[in-house]
Amino acid sequence: MIQANEQAIRQVVQEVLAQLGKRASGLTSSGNGHGSNRHASGDWGVFRTVDDAVAAAAQGFEKFRNVSLENRGKAIACVYRICDEQSEELGRMELEETKIGRLDHKIEKLQIVKLVPGIEFLKCDALSGDHGLTVTEYAPFGVIGAVTPVTHSLPTLAGNVVNMLAAGNTVVFNPHPSGARVACEGVRRFNRAIYEAIGVENLITIVGEPTLETAGQLFEHRGVRLLVATGGPGVARAALASKKRAIVAGPGNPPVVVDETADLENAARSIVQGAAYDNNLLCIGEKEVFAVERIFDALLEAVGRHRGFRLNRSQIAELTKIAFAPPEKPGGHAVLNRDLIGKDAAVLASLIGVRVPAGTQILYGETDTSNPFVPEEQMMPFVPFVRARDAMHAIDLAREFEHNFKHTSIIHSRNVRTMTIMGRTMDTTLFVKNGPCMAGLGSGGEGYLSYSIATPTGEGVTNPLTFTRQRRCAMVDDLRII
Ligand code: NAD
């Protein structure tokens, strides 16, 4: 009798201590106080400090290691489902926070997260010979540190999560400060659903109030095994300079070449479709066109038939004056007016006193190469068209203004030789022919989707295998069964 009482008391004490312990850890390591959703080990993955976010992701990884592939698949299915079913609410939230881009495309970019490959992409390799059987397995790294851009805050995060979790990793995000709110909300929703589905928490963690300083801490953190940086030149340089292995999805300035053999209607339609997407925020988006003299005027007319609005020389000069300040040093970059990034064509037009018809997708017009819209990655729906003497001249200009980012280039042509020469000359990660830029990421072309295209570090369109390390397992003299 006494024994039974002691046991009962011990159990009660243990339960009380466990509850207290949970609450204590919730208070010390939780995120930024979104009260009702608070979970024992943080605010469903949102943490105040990099240390806490990494520690939680490390604990998450220890549990995730023992999770079956089937359950990994279930975790990823939660991300696909939320991005699809809640695309409207989350897309709107992203637009309201970042104030750049277009609502229809913010929503679509979430709906298509399901095109990002998951566990079905994993594989193992085997070598069978006189000395037995050797298997190469693709294993997780552990905790990955990732930074994401403001141009597609939640889509990039969600796409990274799908790839990284498929490979068995957990991940800590330091999102762009101007897209952090929606990124945190996505992380909360993903974690909660994953916990309900497979009972594991903190597979995804995030710094609730990110800064450049917290990004630096993540880059340096001993608990982080691999870095993934998606963004512009600053973060690309910082990640490349880091002592850790980094996968860098850097900036681009995708040129389009149109030669005299092109299907001009298709070229015009494709240029408008790609450049208008999310108001030209895509790193793969058509940023400048080099078209040959023979078809130049016909191409410009065709763009007008596909809801482009043509500006004349003086209107372009006015827009350029508003969009760029002169370089700070002679020979330097024109300074982009960041307030205009991702704004609607109608808004850009109104700034120069022009009213455009409803439904206008892009503004466009003829410039020469000295106009800063050509060399700069402007990320707004004005597309400069530059006259080239012939296809080889157009390709030379395309190479010059892609700046060797080796990101994306596009051609409209029916001449296989010209396409081949451009492909070789540009040496870009994506080379799209006769379609809009997104055909290079599986929308309208073959292939799968990713929002992180690793350019300077060479991994290309990232997928689950990008985030794995190879491990070899050798069986000596046995298991070759033939
Ligand atoms: P950005 O470079 O301003 O910011 C990207 C991320 O890096 C943010 O999280 C930011 O806080 C962080 N960051 C910036 N400077 C840093 C530094 N010195 N150290 C550590 N972190 C730093 O870019 P953005 O405006 O958010 O996004 C647009 C840019 O990203 C464009 O250049 C675009 O081409 C590029 N981009 C590339 C890809 C790709 O897959 N290659 C995808 C999307 C966007």
Boltz pocket constraint, residues with backbone or C-beta under 6 A from the ligand:
constraints:
  - pocket:
      binder: B
      contacts: [[A, 147], [A, 148], [A, 149], [A, 150], [A, 151], [A, 174], [A, 175], [A, 176], [A, 177], [A, 211], [A, 212], [A, 215], [A, 216], [A, 230], [A, 231], [A, 232], [A, 233], [A, 234], [A, 235], [A, 238], [A, 248], [A, 249], [A, 250], [A, 251], [A, 252], [A, 281], [A, 282], [A, 283], [A, 377], [A, 451], [A, 452], [A, 453], [A, 454], [A, 455]]
      max_distance: 6.0
